[in-house]
Amino acid sequence: MNLAILHYHLQSGGVTQVIVNHLWSLNAVGGSSNLRIAVLHGGRADGWPADLAEQLPGIEVSLHAIQGLDYDAGGLGYDTGLGYDTGLGYDTGLGYDTGAPAAAQLAGAISRTLKGCGFAADETVIHVHNHALGKNVSLPGALHELAGDGFAQLLQTHDFAEDFRPVNYQRLSSALAPDQPEALPAILYPQANAIHYAVLNGRDQSVLRRAGVVQDHLHLLPNPISAPGQLPARQQARDRLRERLSVPTDQRYFLYPVRCIRRKNIGETLLWSLLSEGRATIGLTLAPTNPVELPSYERWKRLSAELQLDCRFEAGGPDGLGFLENLAAADAMLTTSVAEGFGMVFLETWLVGRPLVGRDLPEITSDFVTAGICLNQLTPRLWVPLQMVGEAAFRAQLMDAYRRVCTDFGQSFPGSAVLAGLVDRIIPEGKVDFAMLASSQQAEVVRLAHGQAEHRETIRQLNPRIADSFALESEAMAGTIAENAAAVGQHFSAASCGRHLMDIYERVVSSQRSDTLQPLSEGSAVLDSFLDITRLNPIRL
């Protein structure tokens, strides 16, 4: 069997690391010596370990740059003004246009590369990451072409364009189904004997199952987890923390290992810092690289500096500490993120012997809890008094944001009375989750809490677990940390993932080939599953 792993780029980041971890997992299981692997990318590969192939003696790995596979002009995260072609390039049998002429060119480039590797279609699985995210509008159509050529596919979704990414979704709709927007799900999620899907969690599995993906073609594939490496001595790391970031050796240090994009909810991190009352310094490791994310990031940095909060931005940057040093120096790990595809931090923290505090994401973490991991120090909401922003103002901004999102997705929205009833459920007993606020309202809450002790005390009373978190000692959590680490090793190890991957690949490659693609039976269910006002966090928009 041959395996082609395909992603837009191999820059540093989540998906690149997942691909690397998958290769380690396949190498770990043995019996995969007959597996030849070609990693296809769009040309950017600065995040790829240069000596990785040499470290994987059990498998044969090669890298191949494919012109046209990287993010296209509109998929860079901002508007370049270059535009893109939306004409018909080919017929897949679905009965409507499915892409631009560039898709046929991309399919040809991929096919030629695979044939150059000696990868025959009937012996090859193409494992594609995030094909329907809207970063390259030619890719879905190219995959249709390759399916018609007999290449079996495993389409792994880490993130959905339907999950409050209206710009991505608009790009896909405009390019692939400009006259039939209702046809878009069929284009993004084609059904065929030799097309299978992989998802990271039970939530996404349920979404695609409701949409009509048949059970034996839908695979739960959690990311493999491994310890990041040997940590330096704690005292050495604390000395470096003092020298580089001016954090006293005896000051508690909470680390948020994050690239500070909007969905990471940085305003809530500032509120945590404020509520610590000087008991902890919070380190946020990396600045965003996407230009769209920078204005929000800079606003939070300025507010932190203005209020003199104990936050250290870019604690993992050039003037900060290395990643392992930051981990060694930390007393606990913090997360305030409102949305994750998989949620590595909920698992990795236990492997470095640190407790985890902050925001829970039950739709992601329920799988981990089922696997025996205790996350009792997390809470799914950070309540603040609604009066701090005003009920009328909150209702207006949330309802307006939801209407705009529905419009951006080309969907109708409920009437005002129905929306008002939905909002009632979001603000029980005169309080609201901080993550449901717009960024300007979050900043207002932080300012008010900074200026008045009674506001801080009220928020602490509404969220008693925050005070408990600042008093948490690793020693007191030693039993939980050890048990959680064991559960991670049992359920999310490289060997476990490798065995599961090989089983999936064998099932995919042995699937009967067909040259006709079928649409999802309930394609609209994908967007409907995500487009829920109770899931809307305005900071993401």
N, C-alpha and C positions, 0 to 999 in steps of 0.2 A: 504493500500500500504506500502511496505517496500522499504527502500533506502539503498544501499550500496555505500559509497563514497570511492574511491580507489585511493591511490597515493603511490609512492615509499617510502616516509618517511614523518614524521611530524616535521622536524627540522624547526628552524626559517627561514622564507623566504616567498617569494611571494605566492606560491601555498598554503602553509599551512595557511597563513593568509586569502587567498580567501576561503578556506574550512571553516575556523572559521566564516568568514563573512557570508557565505551561511547559516550556522547553525543559526546565529543570525537572518538572514533574514527570514528563515522558522519559527523560533520562533515568529517573529514579526507579522506574518500575521494572526495568529489565525486559527482556523479551520483545523490545522494540527496535532491535538492531536492523530489522528489515524495513524500518520506517525512514524514508528520505523526506526531508523537510526543506521547502523553499519559503523564505519569508519575503513577501512582496510589499513594497512601500513606494511612496510618491517621490522620494529623493532626499528628504530630510531625515537624517539618522544620527544626530549628535548624541542622543540618549542611549544608543545601543552599546553594550559592553564590547569593546574591541576584541577581547580574547574569549568571548563566550563559547564559540564553537569548539575551541581547544579544551574547554572545561567539561564538555559533554561527549564523552567517548562512546556512549551508547547509541547516539543518533547522529545522522549526517545532516548538517544545517548549512544552507547557503542564503545569502542576501541578494535581492534583485530590486533595482530601482525601475519603476514603471512610469513613463511619462503620462500625465493626465490623471494619476491616482491621488495626488495630494489634494488638499482643500482647493476648491476653485475660488474664483474672485470673490463671490458673495459668501463663501463659507469661512472666510478668515475671521469673522466675528465683527466686521464693520463694513460699511458700504464703500466700495472702491470706485463706484461709478462706471465700472467696465461692462456691466451687464452680462448676459449669457444667452445662448441660443435656446429656443424652446420648441424647435420643429421636430417632426417625426423622423426617426432614423430607421425604424424597422417594425416588424409585426411579430408579436409574441403569441398571438392567438387569443389574447384576452379581449380583443374587440375594441381597443381604443389606444390612443397614443401613449407611449410609456417613456419618452425621453428625447434627448437631443441627439443629433448626429454624432456628437463627441462620444456618446455611450458606445456606439459600434466601434469607434476607433479604440476606446479604452479596452473593450472586450477583446479586440484583436491583439492589442499589445500584451494583455495578460495571457491570452491563449498561446501566442508565439513564445513567450517566456517559458511557459510550462512545457511546451513541446520541446524547447531547447534544453530543458532539464531532463527530457526523456519521460515526462509525466503523461502517460496516456489517460484519456478522459475516464475510461471505465475502471481505472486503478487509482483515481485521485479524488481526494476530498479537499474542497476549498473552504477553509475556516475564515469567515469574514467578521470583522469587529466593527460594530456601529454603522452598518451599511445604510440605515434609514434615518440618520441623524440630521441630514441636510447640509453636511459639510462639503459634499460633492454631488451635485444633482445628476451627474452622469452615471454614478456607480450602480444605483438600482437597475437601470436599464442594461448596463453591461453584464450584470449578474443574470438577467433574463437571457441574454444572448448565450452566455456560457452554459446555462442550464440546457438550452436548446442544443448545444454542442455535446451534451452528455456528461458534463462535469457535475458531480454531486456536491452539495453545499451544506455547510453548517453556518447559519447566520446567527451570530451572537450579539444580542442587544445589551449594551451596558447602560445606555441613556436613550430616552424616547424624545423625539421632537414634540410629541403630543403632551409631554409633561411640562407644561407652561414654558415652552420655547417657541412662541408664536412666530418669531422671525425665521427660524429654521423651517417651521411647518409651511409658512407662506412661500418660502423659496421652493420647497418641494412641490407644493400645489401649483404654483405659477409655472414651473418648468415642466412638470410631468403630467398635470391634468388641468390645464388652464380653462378648458371648456366643460370639464366634468369633474369638479372637485370631489364628488362622492366616489369617484373611481380611484382616488389616491391610495386608500388602504390596500386595494388589490395589487397595485403596482409596488408598494413598499413591502408587502408581506405575501408574495406569491406562494401558492400551494402546488406541490408536485411530489411524486414518490421520492425523488432524490433531493428534495429540499427539506432540511430539518432546521429547527430553531433551538437556541440555547439562551437561557436567561440566568441572572445572578441570584434571584430570590423568589420566594413563593408569591409575592405580590405580582411580579411581572409574569410569572407563570400563569397566574389566574387571569390576568389581563388578556394574554394571547389565547388562553383556552376559551374564555368567553367570546373572543372574536372569531373562533372557529378553527384554530390550529388543532389538528388531531393529536390525541394524547401521546401516541407512540412516535410522533415527530417533534415533540416538545420536551426539551431536556433541562433539568435544573443543574446548573454548572457553577457552583460557588467558586470564588477565587481561591487558589492555594495560598496558604499563609506560612511564612517562615520568619524566624527571628532575624532582625536586620543585621546582626553581626555582634561580635564581642564588644561590649561597652568598655570604655576606658574607666580607670578608677574614679569613683565618685568625687573624692577630694580634689583630684586633678581637674575634673570637669568643673567643679564649683569654683576653683581658683580661676579657671579660664572665664567662667561666667562673670566673676567679679571684675576681672581685668578688661574684658571686651564689652560687657553690657552694664557694668556698674551695679550688679545685683549683689548685695552683701551676702557673705557666706552663710550667715544664719537666717537669711530671709527665705521663706518658702517660695518655690518656683513651680508654677503651673505652666505646662507646655501645651500649646495648641499647634500641632504639627500640620500646617495648612498653607496652601497658596490662597491668599486673601481675596477670593472672588466673592461676588455678592451672595450666592447661596450659602456661603459659609457663615453668614450672619454675624459680621464683625461687630456691629453695634451691641449685640448681646454680650460679646466678650468684654466690651468696655463696661457694660453694666455689672458684670461679674467682678471686674477689677474695682469698680467703685464700691461694691458691697463688701469687698474684702476688708475695708477699713484699714488698709496698710498691712494686712497679715500675709499677703502674697503678691509676688510680681508675676505677671502673665507674659509669656513669650509667644509671639506669633511668627512662624518661621520664614515665610516667603511672600514677596510682593507678587501681584498678578503680572502676567506677561501680555495678556490681551488688552489692547488699547481701550476697548469698551469698558473694561473693569477698572481702569486706573482712576477715573474721577471719583468714584465711590470710595475707593481705597484711600485716596488722598484726603477726602473729607473726614474719614474716621481718624486718620493720623493727626490731622489738624485739631480735631476735637479732643483727642487724647492729650495732645501737647497743651492745649489751652486749659484743660482742667487738671493738668499735671497728674494724670493717672499712672499707676504703676504698670504700664504696658511697655513691652520692648518689641517694636515692629522689626521685621527682617532679622529676627534672632538667628536664622539659619543662612543669612546672606553673607556677602564678602566680609563685612565688618563684625559678623557674629560668630557663632560656633558651628562646627560641623554637626551633622545630624546625630551621630552617635554620641558626641559630646553633649548635645542638648538633652538627649534621652537620659544620659547618665546623671546630668545635673538636676533633672526634674524630680520633684516630689510627687507629682501626679500629672496625668494627662487630662486635657480639657477639650470638649467638643461642643460647639454651639450651632453646628450646621443644621439647615432646615431640609436638605435634600441630598441623598446619596444614591449612587447606583448600586454599590455593594456595601461600603462602610468598613474599610480596612481598620480604621482606628478602634472599632468596637472589638476587634480580635487581636491586633498586633500589640496593644498596650500590655496585655497579660504576659506576653512572651519576653518583655523587657522588665518585668517585675514591678510595674507601677499600677496604681489604681486609676480608674477612669471616672471622671465626673462631668456633669453638664447635661446636655439635651439628648433625650432618647428619641429614636425614630422607630416606633413600633412596627410600621409597615416594612421596615428593613430588618430590625433586630429580632423580630419574632422567630425567625429561622434559627438565630443564634441561641435564643433562650430554649428553644426546643432541643437544641444540641447539648444543653446542659450548662450553658454559660450564664452566670449570675451577673445581672446589670442593675442591681438594686440601688446603686448610687446615682443612677440617671433618672431624669424626670422628663416627660414629654412636653411640658409647658413651663414657661416662666411667667407667672401671673403678675400683672401690674394693675393698679386701680384705673378703671376706665376714665375717671375724672381727670387724670393727668393729661389726657389728650382731648377729652370732651367726647361724649357719646355721639352727638350729632356729627362732629368732624370725622370720627372714626367710621361711622356708618356711611357717610358720604364718600370717603376715599375708598373704602373697600368695595362698595357697590359700583362705583365708577370704574375702579380697576378691573372688576370682574366683567362689566359690560364691555370694556375695551378689549379684554382678552378674548371674550367670546367673538367679538367682531373681527379681531385679528385672525382668529381661527376659522372665520366664515360660518360661525354658528349663531343661532338665535339665543336669546337669554330670557330668563323668566321675567315676569312683570314685577313692578316695584313691591307690591304686597307680598309676593312669594319670596322675593329676595330679602325683604325685611324680616320675614319669618326665619329664613335661613341664618341671617346674621344674629337673630335672637339666641340661637343655639351656641354662637361663638362667644357671646359675652354674658356668661352666667353670673348672677349675683354681683353685677357691677364691676367685673374684672375682665381683662382681656390678655391673651397670650402675647407677649412682647413680639414674637415672630410674626404676628398678624398685622403689625403696624407697618406703615410706610417708613422709609428711611428717615424722612424729616421728622416724623412723629417719634421714632426711636431716639433720635438725637434730642428731641424736646424732653423726653422722659429722662434721659441721662443727665441733661442739664438741670432739670428740676430736682432730681434725686441728689445731685451734687450740691445743690444750693440749700436744701432743706433736710435736716436729719430725720424729721418725721416721715418724709417720703421714703427714705432709705429703710427706716424701721418697718413701715407698712409693707414694703416689698419683701423684706426678710421674713416677716410673719406669714405672708402669703406663700413663701417658698422656703420652708424650714430646712430643706435639704441643702440649700446653698451654704448656710452657716455650718451645717454638719460637714460639708465638703472641705471647708477651709480648716477644720480641726482634724481631718482625716490623716492618719499616720499609716505608712506602708506596712509597718510591723503589725498593726491591728488587722490589716487586710491580708496578711501573709497566707492564711488558709484559703481564702477566696481566690487570691491571685494564683496560687498553685493549682487549685481545682480548675479554674478557668483555663490556665495554660495547658493542662492535661486534656481538657475538652477540645481546645483548638487543635492540639496535636492529633487527637483521635479523628476528628471530623474534617479538618481543613489542611491536613499535611500535604506535602508534595507527593508522597507515595499514594495517598488516598485519591488525590486529584488525578494523578497519572493513570491509575487503574480505571477511573471513571471516564477519563478522556478517551483512552484506547477503546473502551467498550462502546462509547458513542461513535467514534470514528468507524469502527467495524460495522456498526449498524447502518451508518450513513453510506459507506462505500458499497455495501451489499444491496442497497436499495435498487429497485427496478428503475431504469431510466425511462423518461417519457419526454417528448418534445412539445407537449402542450401544458401550459400553466393554467391553474384555476384560481379564482378569487377567493378570499375569505368569505365564509357564509354570513358573518356578522361583522364586517369590517369597521363599521362606525363605533363598535364597542371599545376599540382601542382609545380613541379620543374621548369618548364618553366616560371611560374609567378614570381618566386623569382630570378632566375638566370639571372640577367640583370646587365650589367656593370655599368649602371647609379645608381644602388643600392649598388654597391660594396664599402665598406669602409675597406681598407686594415688593419686598426688597429684591426678588428675583427678576423683576421686570425692568 
